């Protein structure tokens, strides 16, 4: 079909040439005689040209017919060739599709415009070198004094299409691999490239014209003036704020609450506010100048790329933060739900244990003094469980860095808090053993005093000399504890105070008993019921040891009780002229 079309085209050309010759002959007859010689010469030359053209066309037709005959004789070979070409093309496409995911494209640029990208190599030139060479030649077109975009043309070669300027300078050669890479034909890709080159060069030449440059300089000057005015306004505003802060100092000094404060004074608040004002002043000033620079750089094509870079330094982190916050909103909602559930669960637990402490709720075997420590333990367990549930939803909880920090903190806590954990465990045991209560007079080790505080880690007691002693709970648990107050409570008879004296054998023990009981009955804070009693504790070589025992409900006043008891013992025995042999001594009889 193509051969018949070509033959028809050649015949049409011959006919056109023949009519042209006849027309020229007719015109030559109508001319005047003065130009007959010139016209005859031109007609002869044109006739020679037409003959040559006709000969070339006839030769071309003969060649086409020969090729058609050859094609008819060898159809199998032609189909095999076409099949081989299609297989080769499919193989190249398959390889290119595999390379697309790993092969970078190198941009061809004119200033900040990216025209297209190069992915393939030609000969010894790889894609990067090709892109650099093409960009350099486009810059040469831009610098040409009399650039004419119409002089950019596409020439077809055997294996490629060349984009040529002025018929000589080859800008780029578009090969089969280039076309296959973008799923286009070589001619389509070449036309696409030439249109982009023309558009970009014309655009940049217009942008860099003298008139546009003058406009940009004027606009840049205007932007600088506006920036200076904005800086002056910012400075004036923050000076105004600073003056208002200084004026407000007088009001703070006159306020009653501020006059009562000794740690935080009005001067401190003024200095803090002025410092905050100065920091905000610097931040807003720098931010305003920084945001003005992209506007200034966007005016000139040479610095236009800096605009995106400067804005990206601020906008990209903000964008990342904003997107992270938006992505985190579902997890934040889960965290909020878990938090509020446990918050109100802890409130309900606090209410129940406070009622147990007040005695409004009774549980068999549960003492009221257990309520507060039990609530503290349960609250700790609930909050720990809440953290376990919330942890997977925290930002960065799955990152190796976050996990490494938590493991490190856990190791530090486990290594550095062994004594603290031992004290906590001892505190729990002491709480539920109930060896003493707040206010009890106790003896822990060598320390004697009233219990001031029981915490999870330590127990604090105050001696009769107003000394405050802090005893670790592990020591309390491992040492002997004497509680003087437990038996002095309402349901018990009281604490027995006792003191030993030695009296000679010459005094009847019944007399000694009555005198000691009399002295005990006269002592302050001694209970009359049960009555005081005396015990003989030892028969010594020269005397007898007697111990007076009396009950008291005031164990915390033992020092006063013992002092008054000793005074009364001395008084009653001195009245009866009975000698106290304490401390003991030896009597030497002289003969």
KOLGUNU-160734 format. One record per residue (C-alpha): residue in one letter; x, y, z. Coordinates in nm, 4 decimals. Layout:
<pts>
(pt A,(X,Y,Z));
...
</pts>
This chain:
<pts>
(pt X,(0.0000,0.0000,0.0000));
(pt X,(0.2842,0.2382,0.0858));
(pt X,(0.4515,0.1583,-0.2538));
(pt X,(0.1362,0.2448,-0.4493));
(pt X,(0.1010,0.5704,-0.2561));
(pt X,(0.4600,0.6647,-0.3301));
(pt X,(0.4167,0.5845,-0.7075));
(pt X,(0.1033,0.8020,-0.7180));
(pt X,(0.2940,1.0852,-0.5523));
(pt X,(0.5744,1.0613,-0.8105));
(pt X,(0.3325,1.0636,-1.1051));
(pt X,(0.1571,1.3671,-0.9588));
(pt X,(0.4886,1.5505,-0.9369));
(pt X,(0.5634,1.4757,-1.3043));
(pt X,(0.2237,1.6116,-1.4067));
(pt X,(0.2743,1.9257,-1.1997));
(pt X,(0.6150,1.9853,-1.3533));
(pt X,(0.4678,1.9412,-1.7057));
(pt X,(0.1892,2.1926,-1.6407));
(pt X,(0.4419,2.4324,-1.4977));
(pt X,(0.6495,2.4072,-1.8175));
(pt X,(0.3452,2.4687,-2.0390));
(pt X,(0.2416,2.7647,-1.8279));
(pt X,(0.5829,2.9177,-1.8513));
(pt X,(0.5860,2.8677,-2.2328));
(pt X,(0.2494,3.0427,-2.2645));
(pt X,(0.3632,3.3304,-2.0531));
(pt X,(0.6774,3.3702,-2.2605));
(pt X,(0.4703,3.4219,-2.5788));
(pt X,(0.2800,3.7050,-2.4158));
(pt X,(0.5970,3.8931,-2.3129));
(pt X,(0.7374,4.1752,-2.5248));
(pt X,(1.0294,4.1175,-2.7585));
(pt X,(1.2813,4.3020,-2.5372));
(pt X,(1.2871,4.0168,-2.2799));
(pt X,(1.2523,3.7224,-2.5142));
(pt X,(1.6173,3.6188,-2.4912));
(pt X,(1.6188,3.6182,-2.1109));
(pt X,(1.2976,3.4195,-2.0927));
(pt X,(1.4241,3.1627,-2.3397));
(pt X,(1.7335,3.1068,-2.1307));
(pt X,(1.5276,3.0639,-1.8104));
(pt X,(1.2876,2.8273,-1.9859));
(pt X,(1.5777,2.6160,-2.1007));
(pt X,(1.7232,2.5963,-1.7501));
(pt X,(1.3824,2.5076,-1.6016));
(pt X,(1.3330,2.2411,-1.8661));
(pt X,(1.6680,2.0879,-1.7761));
(pt X,(1.5696,2.0872,-1.4058));
(pt X,(1.2366,1.9238,-1.4793));
(pt X,(1.4007,1.6564,-1.6843));
(pt X,(1.6421,1.5815,-1.4040));
(pt X,(1.3603,1.5649,-1.1497));
(pt X,(1.1574,1.3412,-1.3711));
(pt X,(1.4518,1.1099,-1.4134));
(pt X,(1.5070,1.0935,-1.0383));
(pt X,(1.1406,1.0216,-0.9767));
(pt X,(1.1339,0.7466,-1.2381));
(pt X,(1.4435,0.5954,-1.0831));
(pt X,(1.2836,0.6068,-0.7384));
(pt X,(0.9701,0.4399,-0.8722));
(pt X,(1.1807,0.1669,-1.0289));
(pt X,(1.3632,0.1106,-0.7019));
(pt X,(1.0353,0.0916,-0.5131));
(pt X,(0.8957,-0.1586,-0.7593));
(pt X,(1.2084,-0.3674,-0.7224));
(pt X,(1.1776,-0.3577,-0.3449));
(pt X,(0.8111,-0.4528,-0.3741));
(pt X,(0.8987,-0.7450,-0.5938));
(pt X,(1.1679,-0.8505,-0.3508));
(pt X,(0.9218,-0.8186,-0.0661));
(pt X,(0.6756,-1.0432,-0.2500));
(pt X,(0.9455,-1.2989,-0.3100));
(pt X,(1.0706,-1.3009,0.0539));
(pt X,(0.7731,-1.2386,0.2859));
(pt X,(0.8950,-1.4891,0.5379));
(pt X,(1.2296,-1.3103,0.5934));
(pt X,(1.0542,-0.9736,0.6432));
(pt X,(0.8097,-1.1141,0.8999));
(pt X,(1.0975,-1.2767,1.0844));
(pt X,(1.2821,-0.9435,1.0958));
(pt X,(0.9740,-0.7633,1.2281));
(pt X,(0.9259,-1.0364,1.4839));
(pt X,(1.2898,-1.0086,1.5889));
(pt X,(1.2557,-0.6289,1.6258));
(pt X,(0.9430,-0.6653,1.8404));
(pt X,(1.1144,-0.9229,2.0628));
(pt X,(1.4159,-0.6965,2.0976));
(pt X,(1.1918,-0.4012,2.1893));
(pt X,(1.0047,-0.6100,2.4484));
(pt X,(1.3368,-0.7222,2.6009));
(pt X,(1.4571,-0.3618,2.6253));
(pt X,(1.1300,-0.2537,2.7871));
(pt X,(1.1598,-0.5317,3.0442));
(pt X,(1.5148,-0.4297,3.1348));
(pt X,(1.4180,-0.0619,3.1546));
(pt X,(1.1248,-0.1364,3.3870));
(pt X,(1.3624,-0.3184,3.6216));
(pt X,(1.6097,-0.0296,3.6157));
(pt X,(1.3519,0.2424,3.6809));
(pt X,(1.3296,0.1648,4.0527));
(pt X,(1.7068,0.1969,4.1092));
(pt X,(1.8331,0.4333,3.8387));
(pt X,(1.8239,0.8042,3.9268));
(pt X,(1.7450,1.0723,3.6747));
(pt X,(1.9796,1.3663,3.6258));
(pt X,(1.8029,1.6962,3.5572));
(pt X,(1.8724,1.9213,3.2619));
(pt X,(1.8365,2.2727,3.4049));
(pt X,(1.8403,2.6344,3.3006));
(pt X,(1.8782,2.8363,3.6178));
(pt X,(1.5973,2.7096,3.8421));
(pt X,(1.3909,2.5475,3.5659));
(pt X,(1.4178,2.1710,3.5334));
(pt X,(1.3420,2.0980,3.1685));
(pt X,(1.3626,1.7189,3.1737));
(pt X,(1.5717,1.4366,3.3170));
(pt X,(1.8254,1.2046,3.1548));
(pt X,(1.8267,0.8372,3.2545));
(pt X,(2.0323,0.6588,2.9859));
(pt X,(2.3825,0.6741,2.8500));
(pt X,(2.5142,0.7084,2.4959));
(pt X,(2.8528,0.5627,2.4193));
(pt X,(3.1064,0.6660,2.6843));
(pt X,(2.8777,0.9405,2.8230));
(pt X,(2.6722,0.8300,3.1212));
(pt X,(2.3433,0.9939,3.2184));
(pt X,(2.5078,1.2455,3.4525));
(pt X,(2.7617,1.3607,3.1949));
(pt X,(2.4921,1.3845,2.9284));
(pt X,(2.2699,1.5989,3.1523));
(pt X,(2.5614,1.8303,3.2362));
(pt X,(2.6622,1.8659,2.8695));
(pt X,(2.3039,1.9328,2.7570));
(pt X,(2.2573,2.1942,3.0326));
(pt X,(2.5788,2.3663,2.9245));
(pt X,(2.4636,2.3845,2.5610));
(pt X,(2.1245,2.5248,2.6674));
(pt X,(2.3079,2.7921,2.8678));
(pt X,(2.4978,2.8742,2.5468));
(pt X,(2.1625,2.9218,2.3707));
(pt X,(2.0543,3.1503,2.6562));
(pt X,(2.3739,3.3576,2.6203));
(pt X,(2.3492,3.3793,2.2414));
(pt X,(2.3094,3.7490,2.1417));
(pt X,(2.0481,3.6873,1.8721));
(pt X,(1.8673,3.3746,1.9827));
(pt X,(1.5876,3.2677,1.7489));
(pt X,(1.3714,2.9791,1.8767));
(pt X,(1.2677,2.8990,1.5180));
(pt X,(1.6246,2.7911,1.4429));
(pt X,(1.5821,2.4956,1.6804));
(pt X,(1.4896,2.1960,1.4623));
(pt X,(1.4719,1.8187,1.4841));
(pt X,(1.6814,1.6147,1.2382));
(pt X,(1.6244,1.2447,1.1864));
(pt X,(1.9258,1.0133,1.1733));
(pt X,(1.9512,0.6392,1.1298));
(pt X,(1.9359,0.5574,1.5021));
(pt X,(1.8311,0.8850,1.6691));
(pt X,(1.6660,1.2246,1.6408));
(pt X,(1.8935,1.5251,1.6895));
(pt X,(1.7792,1.8631,1.8209));
(pt X,(1.9949,2.1122,1.6314));
(pt X,(2.0278,2.4887,1.6534));
(pt X,(2.0934,2.6752,1.3281));
(pt X,(2.1587,2.3446,1.1484));
(pt X,(2.5018,2.3025,1.3104));
(pt X,(2.5047,2.2921,1.6904));
(pt X,(2.3605,1.9619,1.8207));
(pt X,(2.1913,2.0227,2.1569));
(pt X,(2.0747,1.6678,2.2325));
(pt X,(2.0420,1.3332,2.0572));
(pt X,(1.7285,1.1359,2.1423));
(pt X,(1.7847,0.7615,2.1039));
(pt X,(1.5639,0.4562,2.1245));
(pt X,(1.6503,0.3932,2.4906));
(pt X,(1.5497,0.7495,2.5835));
(pt X,(1.2137,0.6999,2.4163));
(pt X,(1.1518,0.3579,2.5678));
(pt X,(1.2327,0.4921,2.9149));
(pt X,(0.9348,0.7320,2.9035));
(pt X,(0.7119,0.5051,2.6893));
(pt X,(0.7179,0.7347,2.3876));
(pt X,(0.8491,0.7187,2.0332));
(pt X,(1.1796,0.8894,1.9561));
(pt X,(1.0119,1.1555,1.7402));
(pt X,(0.7516,1.2377,2.0090));
(pt X,(1.0181,1.2670,2.2762));
(pt X,(1.2334,1.4915,2.0575));
(pt X,(0.9377,1.7229,1.9866));
(pt X,(0.8628,1.7352,2.3607));
(pt X,(1.2236,1.8246,2.4420));
(pt X,(1.2486,2.0974,2.1759));
(pt X,(0.9279,2.2672,2.2943));
(pt X,(1.0531,2.2693,2.6549));
(pt X,(1.3914,2.4093,2.5515));
(pt X,(1.2319,2.6884,2.3466));
(pt X,(0.9897,2.7794,2.6247));
(pt X,(1.2535,2.7825,2.8990));
(pt X,(1.5159,2.9806,2.7047));
(pt X,(1.2624,3.2451,2.5972));
(pt X,(1.1258,3.2679,2.9533));
(pt X,(1.4673,3.3096,3.1140));
(pt X,(1.5859,3.5640,2.8578));
(pt X,(1.2782,3.7724,2.9277));
(pt X,(1.3289,3.7333,3.3039));
(pt X,(1.6916,3.8522,3.2786));
(pt X,(1.6201,4.1525,3.0614));
(pt X,(1.7384,4.4951,3.1770));
(pt X,(1.3835,4.6250,3.2307));
(pt X,(1.2860,4.3310,3.4503));
(pt X,(1.6126,4.3633,3.6421));
(pt X,(1.5361,4.7288,3.7183));
(pt X,(1.1863,4.6341,3.8359));
(pt X,(1.3267,4.3634,4.0627));
(pt X,(1.5795,4.6007,4.2170));
(pt X,(1.3032,4.8476,4.2928));
(pt X,(1.0833,4.5774,4.4415));
(pt X,(1.3745,4.4521,4.6539));
(pt X,(1.4327,4.8062,4.7831));
(pt X,(1.0638,4.8302,4.8746));
(pt X,(1.0801,4.4976,5.0608));
(pt X,(1.3871,4.6169,5.2543));
(pt X,(1.2101,4.9390,5.3522));
(pt X,(0.9070,4.7437,5.4710));
(pt X,(1.1316,4.5103,5.6709));
(pt X,(1.3044,4.8079,5.8378));
(pt X,(0.9653,4.9593,5.9228));
(pt X,(0.8451,4.6287,6.0650));
(pt X,(1.1600,4.5988,6.2810));
(pt X,(1.1047,4.9499,6.4151));
(pt X,(0.7408,4.8705,6.4990));
(pt X,(0.8394,4.5486,6.6779));
(pt X,(1.1044,4.7306,6.8828));
(pt X,(0.8576,5.0033,6.9754));
(pt X,(0.5906,4.7518,7.0760));
(pt X,(0.8179,4.5556,7.3082));
(pt X,(0.9564,4.8733,7.4651));
(pt X,(0.5956,4.9692,7.5370));
(pt X,(0.5326,4.6288,7.6969));
(pt X,(0.8491,4.6632,7.9093));
(pt X,(0.7334,5.0051,8.0338));
(pt X,(0.3940,4.8617,8.1286));
(pt X,(0.5633,4.5821,8.3230));
(pt X,(0.7722,4.8354,8.5160));
(pt X,(0.4608,5.0419,8.5882));
(pt X,(0.2782,4.7325,8.7125));
(pt X,(0.5503,4.6770,8.9715));
(pt X,(0.3998,4.9485,9.1920));
(pt X,(0.0637,4.7710,9.1934));
(pt X,(0.2329,4.4458,9.2905));
(pt X,(0.4125,4.6182,9.5773));
(pt X,(0.0848,4.7609,9.7064));
(pt X,(-0.0977,4.4261,9.6945));
(pt X,(-0.1445,4.2611,10.0350));
(pt X,(-0.0537,3.9165,9.9186));
(pt X,(0.2726,4.0348,9.7658));
(pt X,(0.3626,4.2181,10.0886));
(pt X,(0.3190,3.8935,10.2807));
(pt X,(0.5401,3.6950,10.0446));
(pt X,(0.9019,3.6679,10.1543));
(pt X,(1.0461,3.4340,9.8881));
(pt X,(0.8877,3.5766,9.5719));
(pt X,(0.8875,3.9548,9.5703));
(pt X,(0.7554,4.2108,9.3259));
(pt X,(1.1098,4.2758,9.1993));
(pt X,(1.1477,3.9074,9.1164));
(pt X,(0.8231,3.9030,8.9187));
(pt X,(0.9231,4.2197,8.7356));
(pt X,(1.2625,4.0770,8.6397));
(pt X,(1.1055,3.7502,8.5213));
(pt X,(0.8480,3.9327,8.3056));
(pt X,(1.1118,4.1645,8.1603));
(pt X,(1.3302,3.8672,8.0760));
(pt X,(1.0406,3.6890,7.9061));
(pt X,(0.9604,4.0094,7.7168));
(pt X,(1.3220,4.0389,7.5994));
(pt X,(1.3324,3.6759,7.4843));
(pt X,(1.0056,3.7131,7.2919));
(pt X,(1.1360,4.0364,7.1417));
(pt X,(1.4468,3.8638,7.0059));
(pt X,(1.2534,3.5599,6.8779));
(pt X,(0.9867,3.7630,6.6946));
(pt X,(1.2483,4.0022,6.5526));
(pt X,(1.4640,3.7207,6.4161));
(pt X,(1.1592,3.5349,6.2844));
(pt X,(1.0327,3.8457,6.1036));
(pt X,(1.3706,3.9059,5.9389));
(pt X,(1.4038,3.5388,5.8528));
(pt X,(1.0600,3.5281,5.6876));
(pt X,(1.1386,3.8459,5.4911));
(pt X,(1.4472,3.6898,5.3321));
(pt X,(1.2521,3.4310,5.1238));
(pt X,(1.0360,3.7135,4.9888));
(pt X,(1.3485,3.9094,4.8988));
(pt X,(1.5200,3.6099,4.7384));
(pt X,(1.2122,3.5177,4.5345));
(pt X,(1.2389,3.8460,4.3436));
(pt X,(1.5560,3.7450,4.1573));
(pt X,(1.5699,3.4269,3.9459));
(pt X,(1.9269,3.3561,4.0586));
(pt X,(1.8264,3.3357,4.4240));
(pt X,(1.4779,3.1960,4.3770));
(pt X,(1.5889,2.8478,4.4828));
(pt X,(1.6993,2.9876,4.8206));
(pt X,(1.3366,3.0794,4.8898));
(pt X,(1.2207,2.7186,4.9034));
(pt X,(1.5284,2.6246,5.1055));
(pt X,(1.4727,2.8923,5.3729));
(pt X,(1.1008,2.8276,5.3951));
(pt X,(1.1667,2.4549,5.4049));
(pt X,(1.3876,2.4925,5.7134));
(pt X,(1.0838,2.6266,5.9017));
(pt X,(0.7859,2.4791,5.7224));
(pt X,(0.9168,2.1241,5.6903));
(pt X,(0.9665,2.0740,6.0669));
(pt X,(0.6303,2.2396,6.1335));
(pt X,(0.4688,2.0198,5.8709));
(pt X,(0.6271,1.7092,6.0200));
(pt X,(0.5133,1.8099,6.3694));
(pt X,(0.1620,1.8896,6.2487));
(pt X,(0.1313,1.5624,6.0582));
(pt X,(0.2701,1.3740,6.3579));
(pt X,(0.0134,1.5398,6.5844));
(pt X,(-0.2685,1.4577,6.3415));
(pt X,(-0.1499,1.0973,6.3101));
(pt X,(-0.1224,1.0730,6.6889));
(pt X,(-0.4777,1.1957,6.7572));
(pt X,(-0.6352,0.8432,6.7616));
(pt X,(-0.3726,0.7231,7.0115));
(pt X,(-0.4157,1.0418,7.2126));
(pt X,(-0.7872,0.9703,7.2380));
(pt X,(-0.7115,0.6170,7.3638));
(pt X,(-0.4653,0.7554,7.6209));
(pt X,(-0.7250,1.0099,7.7403));
(pt X,(-0.9924,0.7405,7.7787));
(pt X,(-0.7585,0.5130,7.9770));
(pt X,(-0.6440,0.8052,8.1950));
(pt X,(-0.9972,0.9175,8.2863));
(pt X,(-1.1092,0.5597,8.3596));
(pt X,(-0.8250,0.5110,8.6082));
(pt X,(-0.8625,0.8623,8.7478));
(pt X,(-1.2215,0.8014,8.8556));
(pt X,(-1.1376,0.4483,8.9644));
(pt X,(-0.8745,0.5917,9.2014));
(pt X,(-1.1298,0.8456,9.3300));
(pt X,(-1.3773,0.5676,9.4038));
(pt X,(-1.1053,0.3653,9.5782));
(pt X,(-1.0068,0.6682,9.7882));
(pt X,(-1.3688,0.7158,9.8960));
(pt X,(-1.4027,0.3499,10.0013));
(pt X,(-1.0834,0.3461,10.2074));
(pt X,(-1.1546,0.6817,10.3686));
(pt X,(-1.4869,0.5429,10.4846));
(pt X,(-1.3019,0.2369,10.6183));
(pt X,(-1.0667,0.4676,10.8062));
(pt X,(-1.3552,0.6652,10.9564));
(pt X,(-1.5333,0.3468,11.0580));
(pt X,(-1.8378,0.3992,10.8373));
(pt X,(-1.7571,0.0763,10.6527));
(pt X,(-1.6553,-0.2357,10.8453));
(pt X,(-1.4685,-0.5367,10.7109));
(pt X,(-1.3944,-0.8366,10.9310));
(pt X,(-1.0246,-0.8573,11.0108));
(pt X,(-0.9466,-0.5202,10.8505));
(pt X,(-0.8211,-0.2544,11.0922));
(pt X,(-0.9003,0.1093,11.0292));
(pt X,(-0.5336,0.2087,11.0463));
(pt X,(-0.4691,-0.0166,10.7471));
(pt X,(-0.6974,0.1927,10.5251));
(pt X,(-0.4569,0.4714,10.4256));
(pt X,(-0.1476,0.2544,10.3557));
(pt X,(-0.3619,0.0016,10.1707));
(pt X,(-0.5088,0.2793,9.9595));
(pt X,(-0.1594,0.4111,9.8800));
(pt X,(-0.0485,0.0643,9.7707));
(pt X,(-0.3591,0.0105,9.5607));
(pt X,(-0.3265,0.3559,9.4053));
(pt X,(0.0341,0.2817,9.3091));
(pt X,(-0.0703,-0.0489,9.1524));
(pt X,(-0.3529,0.1175,8.9566));
(pt X,(-0.1281,0.3932,8.8228));
(pt X,(0.1409,0.1391,8.7313));
(pt X,(-0.1167,-0.0672,8.5434));
(pt X,(-0.2393,0.2513,8.3722));
(pt X,(0.1154,0.3285,8.2540));
(pt X,(0.1500,-0.0252,8.1201));
(pt X,(-0.1676,0.0229,7.9158));
(pt X,(-0.0704,0.3726,7.7972));
(pt X,(0.2936,0.2950,7.7126));
(pt X,(0.2304,0.1386,7.3648));
(pt X,(0.0376,0.4524,7.2612));
(pt X,(0.3088,0.7007,7.3647));
(pt X,(0.4976,0.8772,7.0807));
(pt X,(0.8178,0.6942,6.9993));
(pt X,(0.7494,0.4047,7.2342));
(pt X,(0.8412,0.1562,6.9616));
(pt X,(1.1647,0.3318,6.8653));
(pt X,(1.4927,0.1620,6.9700));
(pt X,(1.6152,0.4848,7.1329));
(pt X,(1.3087,0.5137,7.3576));
(pt X,(1.3270,0.1465,7.4500));
(pt X,(1.6995,0.1761,7.5216));
(pt X,(1.6416,0.4718,7.7551));
(pt X,(1.3677,0.2877,7.9448));
(pt X,(1.5873,-0.0215,7.9819));
(pt X,(1.8756,0.1971,8.1034));
(pt X,(1.6536,0.3717,8.3587));
(pt X,(1.5197,0.0350,8.4730));
(pt X,(1.8740,-0.0957,8.5278));
(pt X,(1.9699,0.2166,8.7238));
(pt X,(1.6615,0.1888,8.9419));
(pt X,(1.7145,-0.1811,9.0052));
(pt X,(2.0836,-0.1352,9.0929));
(pt X,(2.0520,0.1843,9.2959));
(pt X,(1.7320,0.1158,9.4842));
(pt X,(1.7949,-0.2223,9.6459));
(pt X,(1.8068,-0.0669,9.9949));
(pt X,(1.5054,0.1484,9.9165));
(pt X,(1.3091,-0.1544,9.7978));
(pt X,(1.4088,-0.3417,10.1139));
(pt X,(1.2820,-0.0501,10.3219));
(pt X,(0.9568,-0.0385,10.1234));
(pt X,(0.8976,-0.4093,10.1781));
(pt X,(0.9802,-0.3695,10.5466));
(pt X,(0.7401,-0.0748,10.5619));
(pt X,(0.4614,-0.2907,10.4190));
(pt X,(0.5323,-0.5666,10.6694));
(pt X,(0.5387,-0.3180,10.9596));
(pt X,(0.2098,-0.1653,10.8419));
(pt X,(0.0240,-0.4925,10.8540));
(pt X,(0.2089,-0.6282,11.1634));
(pt X,(0.0983,-0.3149,11.3543));
(pt X,(0.3811,-0.3191,11.6151));
(pt X,(0.3149,0.0499,11.6951));
(pt X,(0.0974,0.3435,11.5922));
(pt X,(0.1562,0.7155,11.5494));
(pt X,(0.2048,0.8721,11.8945));
(pt X,(0.3116,0.5476,12.0710));
(pt X,(0.6107,0.5569,12.3050));
(pt X,(0.8499,0.2941,12.1665));
(pt X,(1.2051,0.1762,12.1944));
(pt X,(1.3727,0.0747,11.8652));
(pt X,(1.7247,-0.0455,11.9197));
(pt X,(1.8765,0.2149,12.1493));
(pt X,(1.6346,0.4914,12.0511));
(pt X,(1.3411,0.5676,12.2820));
(pt X,(1.0728,0.8169,12.1941));
(pt X,(0.7270,0.8853,12.0518));
(pt X,(0.6450,0.7806,11.6950));
(pt X,(0.5984,1.0877,11.4738));
(pt X,(0.5654,0.9331,11.1273));
(pt X,(0.5426,0.5975,10.9557));
(pt X,(0.6264,0.6086,10.5856));
(pt X,(0.7061,0.3403,10.3301));
(pt X,(1.0790,0.3986,10.3768));
(pt X,(1.1471,0.5212,10.7314));
(pt X,(0.9991,0.5635,11.0785));
(pt X,(1.0586,0.8885,11.2682));
(pt X,(1.0531,0.9123,11.6484));
(pt X,(1.1055,1.2014,11.8920));
(pt X,(1.2911,1.1456,12.2184));
(pt X,(1.2151,1.3141,12.5505));
(pt X,(1.5033,1.5523,12.4686));
(pt X,(1.3161,1.6640,12.1528));
(pt X,(1.5626,1.4788,11.9335));
(pt X,(1.4133,1.3507,11.6066));
(pt X,(1.5544,1.0155,11.5020));
(pt X,(1.4969,0.8624,11.1558));
(pt X,(1.5114,0.4841,11.1566));
(pt X,(1.5048,0.2880,10.8240));
(pt X,(1.2189,0.0407,10.8143));
(pt X,(1.4564,-0.2451,10.7384));
(pt X,(1.6308,-0.1729,11.0719));
(pt X,(1.2960,-0.1544,11.2508));
(pt X,(1.2035,-0.4936,11.1096));
(pt X,(1.5384,-0.6538,11.1955));
(pt X,(1.5723,-0.5134,11.5496));
(pt X,(1.3699,-0.5522,11.8692));
(pt X,(1.0897,-0.3019,11.9135));
(pt X,(0.9442,-0.2214,12.2567));
(pt X,(0.6016,-0.0584,12.2624));
(pt X,(0.5253,0.1183,12.5923));
(pt X,(0.1862,0.2531,12.4823));
(pt X,(0.0054,-0.0555,12.3603));
(pt X,(-0.0869,-0.1840,12.7088));
(pt X,(-0.1757,0.1636,12.8308));
(pt X,(-0.4829,0.1969,12.6118));
(pt X,(-0.8401,0.1881,12.7423));
(pt X,(-0.9005,-0.1827,12.7158));
(pt X,(-0.5735,-0.2709,12.8962));
(pt X,(-0.4718,-0.2190,13.2648));
(pt X,(-0.1748,0.0015,13.1792));
(pt X,(0.2036,0.0066,13.1615));
(pt X,(0.3923,-0.1122,13.4753));
(pt X,(0.6643,0.1234,13.5918));
(pt X,(0.9090,-0.0360,13.8365));
(pt X,(1.2122,0.0450,14.0420));
(pt X,(1.4433,-0.1659,14.2630));
(pt X,(1.5845,-0.0713,14.6013));
(pt X,(1.7955,-0.2659,14.8570));
(pt X,(1.7133,-0.2661,15.2275));
(pt X,(1.9031,-0.4309,15.5113));
(pt X,(1.7977,-0.7530,15.6780));
(pt X,(1.7241,-0.5653,15.9997));
(pt X,(1.4108,-0.4024,15.8488));
(pt X,(1.1052,-0.6276,15.8296));
(pt X,(0.9981,-0.6930,15.4737));
(pt X,(0.6339,-0.6150,15.5636));
(pt X,(0.7442,-0.2640,15.6620));
(pt X,(0.9322,-0.2234,15.3395));
(pt X,(0.6282,-0.3385,15.1384));
(pt X,(0.3972,-0.0828,15.3000));
(pt X,(0.6431,0.2035,15.2591));
(pt X,(0.7094,0.1268,14.8899));
(pt X,(0.3360,0.0974,14.8138));
(pt X,(0.2749,0.4224,14.9963));
(pt X,(0.5434,0.5964,14.7913));
(pt X,(0.3998,0.4577,14.4653));
(pt X,(0.0461,0.5657,14.5592));
(pt X,(0.1702,0.9230,14.6131));
(pt X,(0.3329,0.9346,14.2662));
(pt X,(0.1657,1.1312,13.9837));
(pt X,(0.0017,0.9435,13.6924));
(pt X,(0.0000,0.6168,13.8903));
(pt X,(-0.3246,0.4223,13.8737));
(pt X,(-0.4814,0.3190,14.2072));
(pt X,(-0.6493,0.0239,14.0429));
(pt X,(-0.4901,-0.2164,13.9927));
(pt X,(-0.2965,-0.1408,14.3120));
(pt X,(0.0852,-0.1143,14.3187));
(pt X,(0.2683,-0.4255,14.4372));
(pt X,(0.6174,-0.5187,14.5576));
(pt X,(0.8379,-0.8130,14.4626));
(pt X,(1.1540,-0.9357,14.6314));
(pt X,(1.3973,-0.9982,14.3525));
(pt X,(1.7166,-1.1033,14.5330));
(pt X,(1.8620,-1.1893,14.8740));
(pt X,(2.2031,-1.0355,14.8694));
(pt X,(2.4880,-1.0815,15.1172));
(pt X,(2.4060,-0.7727,15.3217));
(pt X,(2.0629,-0.6640,15.1970));
(pt X,(1.7450,-0.7626,15.0212));
(pt X,(1.6395,-0.6345,14.6738));
(pt X,(1.2830,-0.5061,14.6534));
(pt X,(1.1042,-0.3912,14.3314));
(pt X,(0.8056,-0.1592,14.3454));
(pt X,(0.5604,-0.2028,14.0508));
(pt X,(0.2793,0.0373,13.9670));
(pt X,(0.0392,0.0862,13.6724));
(pt X,(0.0153,0.4012,13.4631));
(pt X,(-0.1891,0.5140,13.1614));
(pt X,(0.0672,0.7800,13.0661));
(pt X,(0.3621,0.5911,12.9118));
(pt X,(0.4932,0.9040,12.7404));
(pt X,(0.5485,1.0657,13.0870));
(pt X,(0.7727,0.7964,13.2298));
(pt X,(1.0521,1.0397,13.3060));
(pt X,(0.8244,1.2484,13.5293));
(pt X,(0.6733,0.9381,13.6906));
(pt X,(1.0106,0.7846,13.7771));
(pt X,(1.1454,1.1130,13.9099));
(pt X,(0.8432,1.1615,14.1377));
(pt X,(0.8511,0.7950,14.2481));
(pt X,(1.2127,0.8234,14.3591));
(pt X,(1.1356,1.1408,14.5472));
(pt X,(0.8517,0.9688,14.7332));
(pt X,(1.0615,0.6602,14.8169));
(pt X,(1.3329,0.8777,14.9737));
(pt X,(1.0750,1.0760,15.1665));
(pt X,(0.8902,0.7789,15.3236));
(pt X,(1.2066,0.5892,15.4179));
(pt X,(1.3717,0.9015,15.5599));
(pt X,(1.0612,0.9585,15.7677));
(pt X,(1.0895,0.6083,15.9129));
(pt X,(1.4669,0.6506,15.9531));
(pt X,(1.5337,0.3453,15.7358));
(pt X,(1.8584,0.3569,15.5445));
(pt X,(1.8500,0.2852,15.1703));
(pt X,(2.1413,0.0702,15.0706));
(pt X,(2.1260,0.1512,14.7015));
(pt X,(2.3869,0.1521,14.5635));
(pt X,(2.5132,-0.1299,14.7788));
(pt X,(2.8150,-0.0931,15.0029));
(pt X,(3.0038,-0.3029,15.2615));
(pt X,(2.9924,-0.2243,15.6323));
(pt X,(3.3175,-0.2900,15.8246));
(pt X,(3.2555,-0.3784,16.1944));
(pt X,(3.5378,-0.2757,16.4327));
(pt X,(3.6020,-0.4775,16.7453));
</pts>
